[in-house]
Amino acid sequence: MWSPVTERLIREANETPIADAHRNIVEQRMLEVEEELRALKICRNTLVPVNKLPVEILTRIFEALAKSLADNLDWRFSTYKVLSWISVTHVCRHWRAIAIDDATLWTDIPIVPDKPLRHIPVMLERSQNSPLSIRTHWYSDSTHLIDALDIVHSQSHRIKYLHLTGYMDELLLSKFSGIGPELQSFILHDSGFLASENSELSKDLFHNGAPLLKQLEIAGVVLNNWTDLPLGPGLVHLHLDPHPHTRRPLAQDLLHFFGLMPLLQTLSLTNFLPTDFESASNITVCPALKSLSIQDSATSITNFLRVVQLPQLHEAVYALFGDLSEPSNTALERLLIAHPGPIIENRRQKPGAREIGIYPIPGLHLVERDFQTLHTHTLQFDISFDMAEKDTPSLTVKLPHHTRIGEYLSTFMGHMDFSRLLCLRVDTNQLSRDEWVCFSQLEFLNKIVTSWKPLLDLLSVMGDTPGNILSQDGGLQGSLPFPALTEIECKEVAYHPYKASNDTNTQNVRNLISILNARPESGRIRTLRVRYRPVFTKTHYDLVRTHVPDLQVIWVEEAEFFP
């Protein structure tokens, strides 16, 4: 039953006169058996199919796991989960050896004050001499991190990616002074709701330069010495959202630095445009810029667009706030005239809008102007354009919501061709019946996404018979409202978990059924997609299915609080 050696030791246990000596022999045999068992387990593991994979394949699998966790989890609040890939080193000796030998696997190091920091020296050691990615979240009472940061600072010469969030102060930033030789990405976000005006970026942070820098994002800190930033020829992404107490740059300085960044593809500026663009006469070209995002006054933005050429612009986001000297609609008009690039390239032909979305941004939007905080509701227009390529150009404009949507729409329609619009998304309850009429005769509009309340106004327009609808010029429209419409998606913006269905909602559903059935065969709605909301119940769903049998009703039951 046992090996001969083991049987002999058991048999001699009662015969030997020297118990201590025999016990030592037995313990030695136990160690031998344990080593044999360990060797057999290793042998068994080598026979598992996954361990037949080449080392290079297993390495890629481990790296993909670590990247997936880092990309899909918030490292500031889920540090343990982000680092849970380390459990692959506990599976077997073979996996452990492969993982520990892969220096790249240990280079992404999160540092969070309320989590144990014992992983830092281990990961630094196992990363060997590979470039590092350091992510640190700093609280005002995070002084216990100093020892850990001192260890990291000793390796600053190989930091490739540095992401700092939280409450910035000189102590934290001093621990990264002199970074640069390998730095390719630097992100600093002061996440204090009202960051201190004393949170100024240290001049020593980049005193060694950053010749390889490609991405630079700074938010929430004072940038009075912004010319000390490493704005070099290799920069590809630039995002500056400084503290409101930052002095705005001079036009000639900002344009000079733009000229030094020929590879710049993404630019985002918040309340950072110069106020003296009128003095700039020379045109600056940003030859590679594809994505532009600016929040500022309409005057500052239009003046910027006057002196900067953006021949490759593909995506633009403008937030017009802070300038109360002119009506918002007038500001929008000036912006659309100044907007450059392929989106509105041919002035003799209006750009064709393929899809438009109208969304309210909930809550109050903070706008800093002359160190004063202005409160305003915001309305967002998202427009994509009718182009041959799959990745179509887009324009997003955020405007104060104290002007009627119809006035904004008229301005957009005056500068763009909406005749081939395919999809309309409306997530605001303030689109009136007359504003729905603006879209009712578009010949290619085949999908509308809206919520329950504006859907009722839409239905009132759909229910009008041809010849009874007033067009924008005051005449009567003679064709079916929304002639190409085949799909409606209804989602409720407001969520009321205790709101029961009532007779009013049931009557609205019956009106919906009546209007859908009244449409001719050539204008039938083929698909109704309903996201679960208390105003549209399962009873309503069954009612529609029964009375409109040719309609495909897709019932989405997930109760999404924010669609």
C-alpha positions in Angstrom: 0.0 0.0 0.0 3.0 2.3 0.8 6.5 2.4 -0.6 8.9 -0.1 0.9 10.8 2.6 2.7 7.7 3.9 4.4 6.5 0.4 5.4 9.9 -0.3 6.9 9.8 2.9 9.0 6.3 2.1 10.2 7.3 -1.5 11.1 10.4 -0.5 12.9 8.7 2.3 14.9 7.8 -0.1 17.8 11.1 -2.0 17.6 13.8 0.7 17.8 15.1 1.4 21.3 16.1 5.0 20.3 12.8 6.9 19.6 14.3 10.3 19.0 16.7 9.0 16.3 13.8 7.1 14.6 11.6 10.2 14.8 14.3 12.2 12.9 14.4 9.5 10.2 10.6 9.6 9.9 10.6 13.5 9.6 13.3 13.3 6.9 11.2 10.8 5.0 8.2 13.1 5.3 10.2 15.9 3.7 11.2 13.6 0.9 7.5 12.5 0.4 6.4 16.2 0.4 9.0 17.0 -2.2 7.9 14.0 -4.3 4.3 15.1 -4.0 5.2 18.7 -5.0 7.1 17.3 -8.0 4.1 15.2 -9.0 1.8 18.2 -8.8 4.1 20.2 -11.0 4.2 17.3 -13.5 0.4 17.1 -13.5 0.2 20.9 -14.1 2.5 20.6 -17.1 0.0 18.2 -18.6 -2.9 20.7 -18.5 -3.5 21.9 -22.1 -3.3 25.6 -21.2 0.3 25.1 -20.0 1.2 23.7 -23.4 0.9 27.2 -24.7 4.1 29.0 -25.6 5.4 31.4 -22.9 4.8 34.3 -25.2 1.1 33.5 -25.5 0.6 33.2 -21.8 2.4 36.5 -21.3 0.1 38.2 -23.7 -3.0 36.7 -21.9 -1.7 38.0 -18.6 -1.0 41.5 -20.0 -4.5 41.6 -21.7 -6.1 40.7 -18.3 -4.3 43.5 -16.5 -5.1 46.0 -19.2 -8.8 45.0 -19.2 -9.1 45.5 -15.5 -7.2 48.9 -15.7 -9.5 50.1 -18.5 -12.8 49.0 -17.0 -12.4 49.8 -13.3 -11.8 53.1 -11.5 -8.3 52.6 -10.0 -9.0 55.3 -7.4 -11.8 53.3 -5.7 -11.2 49.7 -6.9 -7.4 49.4 -6.4 -7.7 45.8 -5.2 -9.8 44.8 -8.3 -7.4 46.6 -10.7 -4.6 44.6 -9.2 -6.5 41.3 -9.0 -4.6 40.1 -12.1 -1.8 39.3 -9.6 -3.7 36.2 -8.6 -2.3 34.5 -11.7 1.0 34.2 -9.8 -0.8 32.0 -7.2 -2.2 29.4 -9.7 0.9 27.4 -10.3 4.7 27.6 -10.3 4.8 27.8 -14.1 2.4 30.8 -14.3 4.1 32.5 -11.4 7.5 32.2 -13.1 6.1 33.6 -16.3 4.3 36.5 -14.7 7.2 37.5 -12.5 9.6 37.4 -15.4 7.4 39.7 -17.5 8.6 43.2 -16.5 5.9 44.9 -18.5 3.2 43.3 -16.4 4.4 45.2 -13.3 4.8 48.7 -14.7 1.2 50.1 -14.1 1.3 51.2 -10.4 -1.8 52.8 -8.7 -1.1 54.7 -5.4 -4.2 55.4 -3.3 -4.0 56.7 0.3 -6.6 54.5 1.9 -5.2 51.3 0.4 -2.1 49.3 1.6 1.0 50.3 -0.2 3.0 47.1 0.0 2.6 46.5 -3.7 4.7 49.5 -4.7 8.2 48.3 -3.9 7.3 44.8 -5.2 6.1 46.1 -8.5 9.0 48.5 -8.9 11.4 45.7 -8.4 9.7 43.3 -10.8 9.3 46.0 -13.4 13.1 46.0 -13.7 14.1 48.9 -15.9 10.9 49.1 -18.0 9.1 52.5 -18.4 6.5 53.1 -15.6 2.9 54.2 -15.4 2.2 55.9 -12.1 -1.3 56.9 -11.0 -1.7 58.7 -7.7 -4.8 60.0 -5.9 -4.0 62.6 -3.2 -6.0 63.8 -0.3 -5.2 66.7 2.0 -4.2 64.3 4.7 -2.2 61.9 2.6 1.2 62.6 4.2 1.6 58.9 5.0 2.2 58.5 1.3 5.4 60.4 1.4 7.6 57.3 1.9 6.0 55.5 -1.0 6.3 58.6 -3.2 10.0 58.9 -2.2 10.5 55.3 -3.5 8.7 56.2 -6.7 10.7 59.5 -7.1 13.9 57.4 -7.1 12.6 55.9 -10.3 11.3 59.1 -11.9 13.8 58.8 -14.7 11.8 55.9 -16.2 8.2 57.3 -15.6 6.4 57.1 -19.0 2.8 57.9 -17.8 2.0 60.1 -14.8 -1.7 60.6 -13.7 -2.2 62.8 -10.6 -5.7 63.4 -9.2 -7.2 64.7 -6.0 -6.2 67.8 -4.0 -3.0 69.2 -5.5 -0.4 70.8 -3.2 3.3 71.6 -3.4 4.2 68.5 -1.3 2.8 66.1 -3.8 4.1 67.9 -6.9 7.6 68.2 -5.4 7.8 64.4 -5.4 7.7 64.4 -9.1 9.9 67.4 -9.9 12.5 66.8 -12.6 10.5 64.1 -14.4 10.8 64.2 -18.1 13.4 61.9 -20.0 10.9 59.1 -20.6 7.6 61.0 -20.0 5.0 60.6 -22.7 1.8 61.4 -20.9 1.1 63.8 -18.0 -2.4 64.2 -16.6 -3.1 66.4 -13.5 -6.6 67.0 -12.3 -7.2 69.0 -9.2 -10.6 67.5 -8.2 -11.4 70.0 -5.4 -14.8 71.5 -6.1 -13.4 75.0 -5.7 -9.6 74.5 -6.0 -7.5 77.0 -4.2 -6.1 79.9 -6.1 -2.7 78.9 -4.5 -2.7 75.5 -6.2 -0.2 76.8 -8.8 1.8 74.4 -11.0 5.4 74.3 -9.9 8.0 75.7 -12.2 10.3 72.9 -11.2 8.0 70.1 -12.4 9.4 70.1 -15.9 12.8 71.8 -15.4 14.5 68.9 -17.2 12.1 69.2 -20.2 9.9 66.4 -21.6 11.2 65.8 -25.1 9.0 62.7 -25.6 5.7 64.1 -24.3 2.7 63.3 -26.4 -0.2 64.0 -24.0 -0.6 66.9 -21.6 -3.8 67.4 -19.5 -4.0 69.9 -16.7 -7.2 71.0 -14.9 -8.0 72.9 -11.7 -4.6 74.5 -11.0 -3.4 78.0 -11.7 -1.3 78.3 -14.9 0.2 81.7 -14.7 3.6 80.2 -15.7 2.0 78.2 -18.5 4.8 79.1 -20.9 7.0 76.8 -18.8 4.9 73.8 -19.9 6.7 71.4 -22.3 4.7 72.4 -25.3 7.1 70.7 -27.8 6.9 69.4 -31.4 5.9 65.9 -30.4 2.7 66.9 -28.5 -0.4 65.2 -29.9 -3.1 65.8 -27.2 -3.4 69.1 -25.2 -6.1 69.8 -22.6 -6.0 72.9 -20.5 -8.7 73.7 -18.0 -7.0 75.9 -15.4 -8.2 77.5 -12.2 -10.3 80.7 -12.9 -7.6 82.8 -11.3 -5.2 81.9 -14.1 -4.3 84.9 -16.2 -5.3 84.4 -19.8 -2.4 84.2 -22.3 -1.5 86.8 -24.9 -2.7 86.0 -28.4 0.8 86.2 -29.8 2.2 83.8 -27.2 -0.6 81.2 -27.6 -0.3 81.3 -31.4 3.4 81.0 -31.2 3.2 77.7 -29.3 0.5 76.4 -31.6 3.1 76.9 -34.4 5.5 74.7 -32.4 3.2 71.7 -32.3 2.7 70.5 -35.9 1.6 67.0 -34.7 -1.2 68.3 -32.4 -4.4 66.3 -33.1 -6.6 67.0 -30.0 -7.0 70.4 -28.4 -9.3 71.2 -25.4 -9.3 74.7 -23.8 -11.6 75.9 -21.1 -11.8 79.7 -20.4 -8.2 80.0 -21.6 -8.5 81.9 -24.9 -6.8 85.3 -25.1 -8.9 88.5 -25.2 -6.5 90.3 -27.6 -7.0 88.3 -30.8 -7.9 91.6 -32.5 -4.2 92.5 -32.4 -3.2 89.2 -34.2 -2.9 89.6 -37.9 -1.0 86.5 -38.9 -2.8 83.2 -39.5 -1.6 80.1 -37.6 -2.1 76.7 -39.2 -2.6 73.6 -37.1 -2.1 71.0 -39.9 -3.0 67.8 -38.0 -5.7 69.0 -35.6 -8.7 66.7 -35.8 -10.6 67.2 -32.6 -11.3 70.7 -31.0 -13.2 71.4 -27.8 -13.5 75.0 -26.4 -15.5 76.5 -23.6 -15.5 80.2 -23.6 -17.4 83.3 -24.7 -18.7 83.5 -28.3 -16.4 86.5 -29.0 -13.3 84.6 -27.9 -14.1 81.5 -29.8 -15.0 83.3 -33.1 -11.8 85.4 -32.8 -9.8 82.3 -32.3 -11.3 80.6 -35.3 -10.5 83.8 -37.4 -6.7 83.5 -36.8 -6.3 79.7 -36.7 -6.7 77.4 -39.7 -7.8 73.8 -39.0 -7.7 72.0 -42.4 -8.1 68.5 -40.9 -10.8 69.3 -38.3 -13.2 66.3 -37.9 -14.9 66.8 -34.5 -15.7 70.1 -32.8 -17.3 70.9 -29.4 -18.1 74.5 -28.5 -19.6 75.6 -25.2 -20.7 79.2 -25.5 -20.9 80.8 -22.0 -19.7 83.8 -20.1 -20.6 86.6 -22.7 -23.8 88.2 -21.7 -23.5 91.2 -24.0 -25.4 89.6 -26.9 -28.3 87.2 -27.3 -27.3 83.5 -27.4 -28.9 83.0 -30.8 -26.7 85.8 -32.2 -23.7 84.2 -30.7 -24.6 80.9 -32.3 -25.0 82.6 -35.7 -21.5 84.1 -35.4 -20.0 80.8 -34.4 -21.5 78.9 -37.3 -20.2 81.5 -39.7 -16.7 81.3 -38.2 -16.6 77.5 -37.8 -13.9 76.0 -40.1 -12.8 72.7 -41.5 -14.4 70.0 -43.6 -17.6 70.2 -41.6 -18.6 73.5 -43.2 -16.0 73.6 -45.9 -17.9 74.5 -49.1 -19.6 77.9 -48.4 -21.6 77.6 -51.6 -23.2 74.3 -50.4 -24.6 73.8 -46.9 -23.3 70.8 -45.1 -25.8 67.9 -44.9 -26.8 66.9 -41.4 -27.3 63.2 -41.0 -28.3 63.0 -37.3 -29.1 65.6 -34.7 -29.5 65.2 -31.0 -31.0 67.8 -28.6 -30.2 67.2 -24.9 -30.6 69.3 -21.7 -27.6 69.1 -19.4 -29.2 68.7 -16.0 -28.3 70.8 -13.0 -26.4 74.1 -13.0 -23.4 74.8 -15.2 -20.6 76.8 -13.6 -19.2 79.5 -15.7 -16.3 81.6 -14.6 -16.0 85.1 -16.0 -14.1 87.9 -14.3 -13.8 85.7 -11.2 -17.6 85.5 -10.9 -19.6 82.3 -11.0 -22.6 82.4 -13.3 -25.4 79.8 -13.0 -27.2 78.7 -16.2 -29.1 75.7 -17.5 -27.4 74.2 -20.6 -28.8 72.9 -23.9 -26.7 70.7 -26.1 -27.0 70.1 -29.8 -25.1 67.1 -31.3 -24.9 67.0 -35.2 -23.3 64.5 -37.4 -22.9 65.1 -41.1 -23.9 63.2 -44.2 -20.5 62.0 -45.5 -19.4 58.9 -47.4 -17.0 57.6 -44.7 -18.2 55.6 -41.7 -16.6 57.9 -39.2 -18.6 61.0 -40.0 -17.6 64.6 -38.9 -19.5 66.0 -36.0 -20.3 69.3 -34.3 -21.5 69.7 -30.7 -22.7 73.1 -29.5 -23.6 73.8 -25.8 -25.7 76.9 -25.2 -27.5 78.6 -22.4 -31.1 77.4 -22.1 -32.7 80.8 -21.9 -33.5 80.9 -25.6 -36.3 78.9 -27.3 -35.1 75.7 -29.0 -36.9 76.8 -32.1 -34.8 79.9 -32.4 -31.6 77.8 -32.2 -33.0 75.3 -34.7 -33.8 78.1 -37.2 -30.2 79.2 -36.9 -28.8 75.7 -37.4 -31.1 75.2 -40.4 -30.0 78.5 -41.9 -26.4 77.2 -42.1 -26.9 73.5 -42.7 -28.9 71.2 -45.0 -31.3 69.1 -43.0 -33.2 67.7 -46.0 -31.4 64.4 -45.8 -31.6 64.0 -42.0 -31.9 60.3 -41.0 -32.2 60.4 -37.2 -33.5 62.8 -34.7 -32.9 62.4 -30.9 -34.8 64.6 -28.5 -34.2 64.2 -24.8 -35.9 67.4 -23.7 -39.5 68.0 -22.7 -39.4 71.6 -24.0 -39.6 70.9 -27.7 -43.0 72.4 -28.7 -45.5 71.2 -31.3 -44.4 74.0 -33.7 -40.8 72.9 -33.3 -41.7 69.3 -34.1 -43.4 70.7 -37.3 -40.0 71.9 -38.5 -39.0 68.2 -39.0 -42.3 66.9 -40.2 -41.7 67.1 -43.9 -38.1 65.8 -44.0 -38.2 63.1 -46.7 -35.5 60.8 -45.3 -36.1 61.1 -41.5 -36.7 57.4 -40.6 -35.9 57.2 -36.9 -36.9 59.4 -33.9 -35.6 58.8 -30.3 -37.5 60.7 -27.6 -39.0 60.4 -24.2 -42.7 60.0 -23.3 -43.7 63.6 -22.8 -42.3 65.0 -26.0 -43.7 61.9 -27.8 -47.2 63.2 -27.1 -46.4 66.5 -28.9 -44.9 64.4 -31.7 -48.1 62.4 -31.9 -50.2 65.5 -32.2 -48.3 66.4 -35.3 -48.3 62.9 -36.7 -52.1 62.8 -36.2 -52.7 65.9 -38.4 -54.1 65.1 -41.8 -52.2 66.4 -44.9 -53.2 69.9 -45.7 -53.9 70.9 -42.1 -50.3 71.6 -41.0 -48.9 75.1 -41.2 -45.4 75.2 -42.7 -42.7 77.6 -41.5 -43.6 80.0 -44.3 -47.3 80.1 -43.2 -48.6 77.8 -46.0 -50.3 74.4 -45.7 -48.3 71.2 -46.0 -49.9 68.8 -48.3 -48.1 65.5 -47.6 -48.1 63.0 -44.8 -46.2 64.2 -41.6 -42.9 62.4 -41.2 -43.3 60.5 -44.5 -40.2 58.3 -44.1 -40.5 57.6 -40.4 -40.3 53.8 -39.7 -38.9 53.6 -36.1 -39.7 55.4 -32.9 -37.8 54.8 -29.7 -39.4 56.1 -26.5 -37.4 56.5 -23.3 -38.5 58.4 -20.2 -36.0 60.9 -18.8 -37.6 61.3 -15.4 -37.8 58.1 -13.3 -40.6 57.8 -10.7 -40.4 54.4 -9.1 -43.7 54.8 -7.2 -45.7 56.4 -10.0 -48.5 54.1 -11.0 -50.0 54.0 -14.5 -53.3 55.9 -14.7 -56.2 56.4 -17.0 -54.4 59.4 -18.6 -51.5 57.3 -19.7 -53.8 54.5 -21.0 -55.6 57.1 -23.1 -52.3 58.4 -24.5 -51.4 54.9 -25.5 -54.8 54.5 -27.2 -54.1 57.8 -29.1 -50.7 56.3 -30.1 -52.5 53.2 -31.4 -55.0 55.3 -33.3 -52.4 57.5 -35.0 -50.2 54.5 -35.9 -53.2 52.7 -37.5 -54.3 55.8 -39.4 -51.0 56.0 -41.3 -51.1 54.6 -44.9 -49.2 51.5 -45.9 -46.5 53.6 -47.5 -45.9 55.5 -44.2 -46.3 52.8 -41.6 -44.2 52.8 -38.4 -42.6 49.4 -38.4 -40.7 49.4 -35.0 -41.6 50.9 -31.6 -38.8 50.5 -29.0 -39.9 51.2 -25.5 -37.6 51.4 -22.5 -39.2 50.4 -19.3 -40.8 53.3 -17.4 -43.8 53.5 -15.1 -45.8 55.6 -17.6 -45.6 52.8 -20.1 -46.5 49.5 -18.5 -46.7 45.9 -19.6 -50.4 46.3 -20.0 -49.8 49.2 -22.5 -47.3 47.0 -24.3 -49.8 44.2 -24.7 -52.4 46.8 -25.8 -50.2 48.1 -28.6 -49.2 44.5 -29.7 -52.9 43.5 -30.0 -54.2 46.6 -31.9 -51.2 47.2 -34.2 -50.3 43.7 -35.3 -47.9 44.7 -38.0 -45.8 46.8 -35.5 -42.6 45.3 -34.0 -42.7 46.3 -30.4 -39.3 45.9 -28.6 -39.7 46.0 -24.8 -36.5 46.9 -22.9 -37.1 46.1 -19.3 -33.9 47.4 -17.7 -34.8 50.3 -15.5 -32.0 52.7 -16.5 -32.0 55.7 -14.2 -30.1 57.8 -16.7 -30.7 56.8 -20.3 
